[in-house]
Amino acid sequence: MTNWRKSSYSGTADNCVEVGRGVGVRDSKAPATHLPVSATTWQAFLSAVKADSAR
């Protein structure tokens, strides 16, 4: 079973993106499906987001 997490910025909202470690991402409104994302791709995504927010 995957432990899905959502951003702490989402608070108690029902409509957010959730991340499953080693699995991918999914929409909290449609939890039966997810988008598979490799660990390498996820790390590249996080690096790009962090770099963009540092500007």
Secondary structure, 3 states (H helix, E strand, C coil): CCCEEECHHHCCCCCCEEEECCCEEEECCCCCCCEECCHHHHHHHHHHHHHHHCC
